Amino acid sequence: MKRYERLNAILELLAEDSKLDVDTAAPRLGVSEATIRRDLEYLAEQQLLTRTHGGAVANSTSYDLPLRFKSSRHPAEKQRIAQTAAALVPAGGIIGINGGTTSTETARAIGARADLTPSQADGVALTIVTNALNIAYELTVRSHIKIVVTGGVARSSSYELTGPLAAEMLDQLQLDVALLGVDAIDPDLGAMTHNEGEAMINRMLADRARQVILVADSTKLGKQAFARIRTIDRVDVLVTDNQADPELVKRFTAAGVRVVTA
């Protein structure tokens, strides 16, 4: 297990139980107690947990893991989802993309599409509107893609810009597609995320678009999170992986969502 995978696993264990002992974590993760202690010290320095004698307890922020720790979760599935979702984006369109690991992978896949030909008029093949600083940074080098970044206050855990400045800018725009990563999606409750500020901006991206495409690996299906982005009847397409529960897929389809598995 790589280090970031192990750090991610430690935070997930803390999210489940609120506390973790070194002597129980070491055998579960297949490493020495000395390694676990070093990992806990590092995570404490990052203010992601609080060290205790013999272990650690969760901080209030541990439910919303920083993006750099989330990136190790289900990488193969996310890459397949990204390639599939990227193919759904129309050339020449205006695409809104939020932050998150799956949406970031999708943005990379869009940027690598060989069929995006710059127009003779302005040299632009696609316009991407994003509130994610990391996505804007990565795609800026793609000269055939016009990058529009919302204003707002940056969240350190997701690199997303939120707040009234972001909302004010989005209110002036119109999108062809909103391509959104989510923390949870349920056939009854809809699409959700952990942070209410991100939920508001994601909701605006969706409201300004003619089509809403959600990207989420199968572990997020049928789950709940704190803040709702959109009701399920206002979602057009869900791109997920082939491990999705068939019964859940049927429920999404019955709700009017086109489910595409990668």
Backbone torsions as a table, in degrees:
resi	resn	phi	psi	omega
1	MET	NA	126.0	179.1
2	LYS	-70.0	163.0	-172.5
3	ARG	-61.9	-47.0	-179.3
4	TYR	-64.0	-34.4	175.7
5	GLU	-63.2	-39.8	-179.6
6	ARG	-69.6	-41.9	177.7
7	LEU	-62.1	-42.0	177.2
8	ASN	-61.6	-42.7	180.0
9	ALA	-63.1	-39.3	178.8
10	ILE	-62.0	-45.4	-179.6
11	LEU	-66.2	-35.1	177.3
12	GLU	-67.8	-39.0	176.6
13	LEU	-63.0	-39.8	177.8
14	LEU	-66.5	-37.0	179.1
15	ALA	-63.9	-31.3	-179.9
16	GLU	-76.7	-43.8	-169.3
17	ASP	-114.4	-9.6	-179.3
18	SER	71.6	-11.2	176.5
19	LYS	-149.6	158.4	-176.7
20	LEU	-149.3	132.2	176.6
21	ASP	-101.1	142.4	-179.2
22	VAL	-59.7	-42.2	-174.9
23	ASP	-70.4	-21.0	174.9
24	THR	-92.8	-30.8	-178.7
25	ALA	-71.2	-37.7	-175.8
26	ALA	-58.2	-52.4	178.8
27	PRO	-67.7	-31.5	179.7
28	ARG	-66.3	-33.8	-178.2
29	LEU	-99.5	-4.2	175.2
30	GLY	72.0	32.9	178.4
31	VAL	-132.8	173.8	-178.8
32	SER	-76.7	160.6	176.9
33	GLU	-64.2	-32.8	178.2
34	ALA	-63.3	-38.6	178.1
35	THR	-65.3	-43.3	178.7
36	ILE	-61.9	-41.3	179.5
37	ARG	-60.8	-42.6	178.7
38	ARG	-63.9	-40.0	178.5
39	ASP	-63.9	-42.6	179.6
40	LEU	-64.6	-38.8	178.0
41	GLU	-63.2	-42.5	179.2
42	TYR	-63.2	-46.6	-179.3
43	LEU	-65.8	-32.9	176.0
44	ALA	-66.7	-38.7	177.3
45	GLU	-63.1	-32.5	178.1
46	GLN	-82.2	1.8	179.6
47	GLN	61.6	33.5	178.9
48	LEU	-99.6	-9.4	175.1
49	LEU	-159.3	171.8	177.6
50	THR	-118.8	124.7	-179.3
51	ARG	-71.6	141.3	173.3
52	THR	-128.1	171.7	176.1
53	HIS	-65.5	113.3	178.5
54	GLY	88.2	4.9	-179.2
55	GLY	174.7	-138.0	-178.0
56	ALA	-160.3	159.8	172.5
57	VAL	-123.7	156.9	-175.8
58	ALA	-75.1	144.8	167.2
59	ASN	-85.7	167.0	-179.4
60	SER	-66.5	-18.1	-176.6
61	THR	-91.8	-1.4	-170.7
62	SER	-70.4	-15.6	178.8
63	TYR	-71.5	-23.2	-176.2
64	ASP	-114.1	85.7	-172.1
65	LEU	-69.1	142.7	175.1
66	PRO	-59.3	151.3	-174.7
67	LEU	-57.2	-35.7	-176.3
68	ARG	-66.3	-23.0	176.0
69	PHE	-87.5	-32.3	179.6
70	LYS	-68.3	-24.7	-171.7
71	SER	-62.6	-19.9	-179.1
72	SER	-84.7	-4.9	-178.0
73	ARG	-81.3	122.4	172.3
74	HIS	47.3	53.3	-175.4
75	PRO	-63.2	-38.9	-178.2
76	ALA	-64.9	-43.7	179.7
77	GLU	-63.3	-41.5	-178.3
78	LYS	-66.3	-36.0	178.6
79	GLN	-68.1	-38.4	177.0
80	ARG	-65.9	-43.5	177.3
81	ILE	-59.3	-44.4	-178.2
82	ALA	-60.7	-45.5	-179.9
83	GLN	-63.2	-41.1	-179.6
84	THR	-67.4	-45.4	-179.4
85	ALA	-66.9	-38.7	-179.5
86	ALA	-60.8	-34.1	-179.6
87	ALA	-69.4	-17.8	-180.0
88	LEU	-84.1	-10.7	-176.9
89	VAL	-80.1	126.4	-178.3
90	PRO	-74.9	134.9	175.6
91	ALA	-60.8	139.4	180.0
92	GLY	81.9	0.0	-176.5
93	GLY	-82.8	174.2	174.4
94	ILE	-112.0	115.8	-169.4
95	ILE	-118.1	126.6	173.9
96	GLY	-94.9	130.5	-179.0
97	ILE	-132.4	131.2	176.3
98	ASN	-93.2	-174.3	-179.1
99	GLY	-88.2	176.1	-179.0
100	GLY	123.0	163.3	-174.7
101	THR	-69.2	-43.2	-177.4
102	THR	-72.2	-40.7	177.4
103	SER	-67.1	-33.2	176.0
104	THR	-65.5	-44.2	176.5
105	GLU	-60.6	-39.0	179.8
106	THR	-66.3	-41.0	176.9
107	ALA	-60.6	-41.1	177.5
108	ARG	-62.4	-41.7	-179.7
109	ALA	-66.0	-37.4	176.3
110	ILE	-63.3	-45.0	-179.3
111	GLY	-61.8	-26.8	-177.9
112	ALA	-91.1	-1.6	-178.8
113	ARG	-64.8	125.0	-176.4
114	ALA	-77.7	-16.4	-175.3
115	ASP	-89.0	0.3	179.1
116	LEU	-83.0	99.5	-175.2
117	THR	-98.4	127.4	178.9
118	PRO	-60.5	140.1	177.9
119	SER	-73.1	152.6	179.1
120	GLN	-71.0	-24.6	-176.4
121	ALA	-69.6	-50.7	-175.1
122	ASP	-132.1	2.2	178.3
123	GLY	75.7	11.8	-178.1
124	VAL	-103.1	130.8	177.3
125	ALA	-100.0	-21.0	-175.2
126	LEU	-164.5	147.1	174.6
127	THR	-115.6	128.6	177.5
128	ILE	-116.5	125.0	174.8
129	VAL	-105.6	123.0	-176.8
130	THR	-141.5	150.7	171.9
131	ASN	-105.2	12.0	-178.6
132	ALA	-103.5	116.0	-177.1
133	LEU	-63.1	-38.1	-178.1
134	ASN	-67.0	-37.4	178.1
135	ILE	-66.5	-44.8	178.2
136	ALA	-60.0	-42.1	-179.4
137	TYR	-62.4	-44.7	-177.0
138	GLU	-69.7	-36.9	-173.1
139	LEU	-90.7	-10.4	-180.0
140	THR	-59.0	-30.9	-179.7
141	VAL	-72.0	-13.7	177.3
142	ARG	-84.6	95.4	-171.7
143	SER	-65.0	-20.4	-179.4
144	HIS	-86.2	-3.2	178.1
145	ILE	-111.2	123.5	177.0
146	LYS	-83.3	125.3	-178.0
147	ILE	-107.6	124.9	176.1
148	VAL	-118.2	122.9	-177.2
149	VAL	-110.5	131.0	177.2
150	THR	-70.6	160.4	170.1
151	GLY	-79.3	-168.3	176.4
152	GLY	123.8	-177.0	-179.2
153	VAL	-101.1	129.4	-175.4
154	ALA	-78.4	134.7	172.9
155	ARG	-95.2	126.9	-174.6
156	SER	-67.8	-25.6	-176.6
157	SER	-78.3	-25.8	-174.5
158	SER	-127.9	-7.0	-175.7
159	TYR	65.8	15.7	-178.9
160	GLU	-91.4	143.4	175.0
161	LEU	-92.0	130.1	-177.9
162	THR	-132.9	177.2	175.2
163	GLY	101.5	-179.5	-173.7
164	PRO	-63.7	-30.3	179.1
165	LEU	-65.3	-42.8	176.9
166	ALA	-64.9	-42.5	-179.3
167	ALA	-64.1	-40.4	-178.8
168	GLU	-63.1	-40.0	-179.7
169	MET	-68.8	-45.2	-177.6
170	LEU	-63.0	-28.7	-179.7
171	ASP	-65.3	-17.2	-178.3
172	GLN	-96.3	-1.9	-171.4
173	LEU	-113.5	160.3	173.1
174	GLN	-129.9	133.1	-175.7
175	LEU	-116.7	152.7	171.9
176	ASP	-81.6	-43.9	-176.8
177	VAL	-137.6	136.6	166.7
178	ALA	-105.8	119.5	-178.5
179	LEU	-111.6	108.0	-168.2
180	LEU	-121.4	133.2	166.6
181	GLY	-87.1	146.5	-177.7
182	VAL	-133.0	161.0	175.9
183	ASP	-88.8	-22.1	-179.4
184	ALA	-160.8	149.8	174.4
185	ILE	-147.6	129.2	-174.7
186	ASP	-127.3	141.2	-179.0
187	PRO	-61.2	-24.3	179.4
188	ASP	-99.1	-41.5	-172.5
189	LEU	-91.2	-19.8	179.4
190	GLY	93.6	-159.5	-177.1
191	ALA	-92.9	137.3	-173.2
192	MET	-139.5	161.3	173.9
193	THR	-141.5	167.7	-174.8
194	HIS	-76.7	-29.5	-171.9
195	ASN	-109.9	130.1	-176.2
196	GLU	-67.8	-30.6	177.8
197	GLY	-67.5	-42.8	176.3
198	GLU	-65.1	-39.8	-179.6
199	ALA	-59.0	-40.7	-178.9
200	MET	-63.6	-45.1	-179.5
201	ILE	-69.2	-40.7	176.6
202	ASN	-61.1	-39.0	178.4
203	ARG	-63.1	-39.2	179.0
204	MET	-68.1	-40.3	175.6
205	LEU	-56.2	-44.9	179.8
206	ALA	-66.0	-41.7	-177.8
207	ASP	-65.2	-28.7	-177.6
208	ARG	-87.0	-0.3	-174.3
209	ALA	-107.8	152.0	175.8
210	ARG	-81.0	-24.6	179.0
211	GLN	-138.4	139.7	179.5
212	VAL	-116.4	120.4	177.4
213	ILE	-115.7	124.3	177.0
214	LEU	-103.2	140.4	175.6
215	VAL	-118.9	123.4	-176.6
216	ALA	-157.3	131.4	176.1
217	ASP	-72.3	163.8	-169.5
218	SER	-63.2	-20.8	179.6
219	THR	-69.6	-15.7	-178.5
220	LYS	-94.6	-7.3	-178.0
221	LEU	-78.4	136.3	-178.9
222	GLY	76.6	10.1	-178.8
223	LYS	-103.8	169.2	179.7
224	GLN	-123.4	151.8	172.2
225	ALA	-138.6	177.0	-168.5
226	PHE	-66.0	-47.9	-169.9
227	ALA	-118.3	131.9	-179.0
228	ARG	-83.9	137.3	176.2
229	ILE	-92.5	-44.9	-172.3
230	ARG	-161.0	142.4	175.1
231	THR	-71.7	155.2	-171.9
232	ILE	-67.2	-28.4	-179.7
233	ASP	-71.4	-7.6	179.3
234	ARG	-111.8	19.1	174.2
235	VAL	-107.0	130.9	-178.2
236	ASP	-89.9	-47.7	-174.1
237	VAL	-135.9	139.7	171.5
238	LEU	-121.0	121.0	175.7
239	VAL	-104.6	120.5	-178.6
240	THR	-137.2	-174.6	-179.0
241	ASP	-98.4	171.8	-172.8
242	ASN	-77.8	5.9	174.9
243	GLN	-94.8	5.4	-178.5
244	ALA	-62.7	139.2	178.3
245	ASP	-60.4	120.9	-178.4
246	PRO	-56.3	-34.8	179.4
247	GLU	-67.5	-38.6	176.4
248	LEU	-65.9	-41.8	178.6
249	VAL	-58.4	-42.4	178.6
250	LYS	-61.3	-40.2	-179.5
251	ARG	-67.8	-38.5	176.7
252	PHE	-65.6	-42.1	179.7
253	THR	-63.8	-41.3	178.0
254	ALA	-63.2	-26.9	178.6
255	ALA	-82.1	-0.3	177.0
256	GLY	97.6	9.1	-179.0
257	VAL	-93.2	132.8	172.2
258	ARG	-81.6	117.2	-178.5
259	VAL	-100.2	123.5	178.4
260	VAL	-115.2	123.0	179.5
261	THR	-102.8	140.1	-177.7
262	ALA	-111.2	NA	NA
